Amino acid sequence: MKKRTFIKLCTAAATMPPELTSFASPEKLTNWAGNIEYSTENVASANSVAAIQDFVRRHSSLKVLGTRHCFNRIADSKQQLLTTDFSGQQAIIDSAAKTITVGSGIRYGTIAPPLEAKGFALHNLASLPHISVAGAISTGTHGSGAKNGNLATAVSAIELVIAAGDIVSLSRKNNPAIFSGAVVNLGALGVITKVTLNAQPTYQVAQTVYEHLPLDSLKQHFDEILSAAYSVSLFTDWRSQRINEVWLKHKIDSAKQTAKQPPEFYGATRATKNLHPIAEISAENCTEQMGVPGPWYDRLPHFKMGFTPSAGKELQTEYFVPRHQALDAILAVERLHERVSPHLMITEIRTIAADDLWMSPAYKRDSVAIHFTWKPEWPEVSKLLPIIERELAPFNPRPHWGKLFTMSFAQLRASYEKLSEFVALAKKFDPDGKFRNDFLNANIFGGAS
Ligand SMILES: Cc1cc2nc3c(=O)[nH]c(=O)nc-3n(C[C@H](O)[C@H](O)[C@H](O)COP(=O)(O)OP(=O)(O)OC[C@H]3O[C@@H](n4cnc5c(N)ncnc54)[C@H](O)[C@@H]3O)c2cc1C
């Protein structure tokens, strides 16, 4: 929310308990990118589990907002929006169990430095640290790395307030039958209040960027290139048969390892200064490169906390394909370059390890994600998406739940073998559809309202 707007909105209702603030917005709230205006002006904020329970019991339809970084209407509500604010509560770091337990609205960028200070790290982060833990795990948000699962794979326990207002605590250890269905939950199961994440001993990462990788090199050395570092990102505008930038994030976990990388990488040349993924934009907002080691949380994301990530005014789309078919899928997109490039800022290609989370786009599939940062030109982009989806259809693509896509319910159902179990779980926690919205009805519940 823009600060100016937020201050204007904040008229606390007298009947509310002190930990619950409700406000009606004179302007409609938008998502981060500004392409979505949420469908209600009713926004409340709760900062205790009791207030959330009370709120959920008193409302028949609501959606929870994280940091509003999704590009589609997955978080939208026509009736009521709720944000959770546990910023007054300390994260609990359990050094023996190697876990961190956080309140749901908190951002990765906020929890990372204290975790690091205690000698711990998370296994991975997305391109930006600005997003909330609850919002990220709910949509299967990911970073990169052939052996790295998405961010939700670090979750070992989760607490939700379900539709009846009751608290449900689930852990991988105690609730194996449904835990895998509850983590990437698309906001459909209830209000997440607490999340426990597995941590590991802290580590340093050094980031090296190479420019101008010939597409032919990628064709010949696809697996080697995508596994050349702990996390690898390829950026291309598809314009000239090349990958514009290769970002290698090397884990520096032994004194023997050197951060300095060779000047050449499969025909690409080492950059001589920090770069933004979109070369025309200043690298000021990007994490340090040039092989300079730094803490995991200041290298795994491409963008620094406190600075605008990516381009700002943009749209995003992403499709996950099985890793063993990824090169063919990438070449299928490349054949569309004349149509795609004019509306594109940049494409990013990343790897995600397979997981067991029912609604994860990497469910049981080692995956490669082909991402598009579009110019804010929805009329044109909306015509392109079905074309890209048609070309990717032979690879059974799964769209990112938080980004823009046009695939049908039938296509989604065909690619998510656990979808009916997920629907059953949602109906158990939320029998009357309190947490459903148009997005979920169309894409998950098959048109049922
Ligand atoms: C610039 C930019 C870069 C991005 N980079 C990446 C990337 O590198 N990798 C990637 O995978 N994605 C990326 N994304 C997408 C982003 O990570 C996802 O859209 C993510 O879900 C956003 O989290 P959020 O906190 O903003 O959630 P929101 O957009 O606010 O909500 C997302 C979903 O989570 C639900 N939710 C949020 N909080 C709760 C809660 N407490 N209880 C229950 N449900 C809740 C919402 O109802 C909604 O369904 C990027 C987005 C942007 C804008």
Ligand as a Chemical Component Dictionary entry (heavy atoms), coordinates in Angstrom:
data_LIG
# 
_chem_comp.id                   LIG 
_chem_comp.type                 NON-POLYMER 
_chem_comp.pdbx_formal_charge   0 
_chem_comp.three_letter_code    LIG 
# 
loop_
_chem_comp_atom.comp_id 
_chem_comp_atom.atom_id 
_chem_comp_atom.alt_atom_id 
_chem_comp_atom.type_symbol 
_chem_comp_atom.charge 
_chem_comp_atom.model_Cartn_x 
_chem_comp_atom.model_Cartn_y 
_chem_comp_atom.model_Cartn_z 
_chem_comp_atom.pdbx_ordinal 
LIG C1  C1  C 0 9.335  -7.870  -8.630 1  
LIG C2  C2  C 0 8.856  -9.260  -8.347 2  
LIG C3  C3  C 0 9.761  -10.304 -8.376 3  
LIG C4  C4  C 0 9.325  -11.611 -8.135 4  
LIG N1  N1  N 0 10.243 -12.618 -8.121 5  
LIG C5  C5  C 0 9.841  -13.887 -7.912 6  
LIG C6  C6  C 0 10.780 -14.957 -7.888 7  
LIG O1  O1  O 0 11.981 -14.748 -7.943 8  
LIG N2  N2  N 0 10.299 -16.218 -7.759 9  
LIG C7  C7  C 0 8.964  -16.476 -7.672 10 
LIG O2  O2  O 0 8.590  -17.642 -7.598 11 
LIG N3  N3  N 0 8.057  -15.480 -7.621 12 
LIG C8  C8  C 0 8.472  -14.200 -7.738 13 
LIG N4  N4  N 0 7.558  -13.188 -7.688 14 
LIG C9  C9  C 0 6.167  -13.505 -7.381 15 
LIG C10 C10 C 0 5.934  -13.483 -5.873 16 
LIG O3  O3  O 0 6.949  -14.109 -5.173 17 
LIG C11 C11 C 0 4.660  -14.199 -5.502 18 
LIG O4  O4  O 0 3.638  -13.614 -6.185 19 
LIG C12 C12 C 0 4.384  -14.242 -3.991 20 
LIG O5  O5  O 0 3.251  -15.042 -3.764 21 
LIG C13 C13 C 0 4.151  -12.851 -3.423 22 
LIG O6  O6  O 0 4.011  -12.923 -2.025 23 
LIG P1  P1  P 0 3.157  -11.805 -1.285 24 
LIG O7  O7  O 0 3.560  -11.802 0.132  25 
LIG O8  O8  O 0 3.257  -10.510 -1.999 26 
LIG O9  O9  O 0 1.700  -12.408 -1.409 27 
LIG P2  P2  P 0 0.349  -11.783 -1.978 28 
LIG O10 O10 O 0 0.495  -11.463 -3.414 29 
LIG O11 O11 O 0 -0.115 -10.692 -1.112 30 
LIG O12 O12 O 0 -0.610 -13.065 -1.794 31 
LIG C14 C14 C 0 -0.305 -14.273 -2.455 32 
LIG C15 C15 C 0 -1.230 -15.390 -1.989 33 
LIG O13 O13 O 0 -0.912 -15.735 -0.639 34 
LIG C16 C16 C 0 -2.082 -15.608 0.157  35 
LIG N5  N5  N 0 -1.660 -15.182 1.479  36 
LIG C17 C17 C 0 -0.814 -14.184 1.793  37 
LIG N6  N6  N 0 -0.674 -14.112 3.120  38 
LIG C18 C18 C 0 -1.467 -15.079 3.647  39 
LIG C19 C19 C 0 -1.762 -15.513 4.981  40 
LIG N7  N7  N 0 -1.231 -14.947 6.046  41 
LIG N8  N8  N 0 -2.632 -16.534 5.124  42 
LIG C20 C20 C 0 -3.187 -17.141 4.066  43 
LIG N9  N9  N 0 -2.946 -16.777 2.804  44 
LIG C21 C21 C 0 -2.090 -15.753 2.601  45 
LIG C22 C22 C 0 -2.959 -14.611 -0.574 46 
LIG O14 O14 O 0 -4.327 -14.740 -0.205 47 
LIG C23 C23 C 0 -2.698 -15.016 -2.003 48 
LIG O15 O15 O 0 -3.445 -16.165 -2.305 49 
LIG C24 C24 C 0 7.953  -11.864 -7.888 50 
LIG C25 C25 C 0 7.043  -10.813 -7.837 51 
LIG C26 C26 C 0 7.495  -9.510  -8.052 52 
LIG C27 C27 C 0 6.521  -8.387  -7.971 53 
# 
loop_
_chem_comp_bond.comp_id 
_chem_comp_bond.atom_id_1 
_chem_comp_bond.atom_id_2 
_chem_comp_bond.value_order 
_chem_comp_bond.pdbx_ordinal 
LIG C1  C2  SING 1  
LIG C2  C3  SING 2  
LIG C2  C26 DOUB 3  
LIG C3  C4  DOUB 4  
LIG C4  N1  SING 5  
LIG C4  C24 SING 6  
LIG N1  C5  DOUB 7  
LIG C5  C6  SING 8  
LIG C5  C8  SING 9  
LIG C6  O1  DOUB 10 
LIG C6  N2  SING 11 
LIG N2  C7  SING 12 
LIG C7  O2  DOUB 13 
LIG C7  N3  SING 14 
LIG N3  C8  DOUB 15 
LIG C8  N4  SING 16 
LIG N4  C9  SING 17 
LIG N4  C24 SING 18 
LIG C9  C10 SING 19 
LIG C10 O3  SING 20 
LIG C10 C11 SING 21 
LIG C11 O4  SING 22 
LIG C11 C12 SING 23 
LIG C12 O5  SING 24 
LIG C12 C13 SING 25 
LIG C13 O6  SING 26 
LIG O6  P1  SING 27 
LIG P1  O7  DOUB 28 
LIG P1  O8  SING 29 
LIG P1  O9  SING 30 
LIG O9  P2  SING 31 
LIG P2  O10 DOUB 32 
LIG P2  O11 SING 33 
LIG P2  O12 SING 34 
LIG O12 C14 SING 35 
LIG C14 C15 SING 36 
LIG C15 O13 SING 37 
LIG C15 C23 SING 38 
LIG O13 C16 SING 39 
LIG C16 N5  SING 40 
LIG C16 C22 SING 41 
LIG N5  C17 SING 42 
LIG N5  C21 SING 43 
LIG C17 N6  DOUB 44 
LIG N6  C18 SING 45 
LIG C18 C19 SING 46 
LIG C18 C21 DOUB 47 
LIG C19 N7  SING 48 
LIG C19 N8  DOUB 49 
LIG N8  C20 SING 50 
LIG C20 N9  DOUB 51 
LIG N9  C21 SING 52 
LIG C22 O14 SING 53 
LIG C22 C23 SING 54 
LIG C23 O15 SING 55 
LIG C24 C25 DOUB 56 
LIG C25 C26 SING 57 
LIG C26 C27 SING 58 
# 
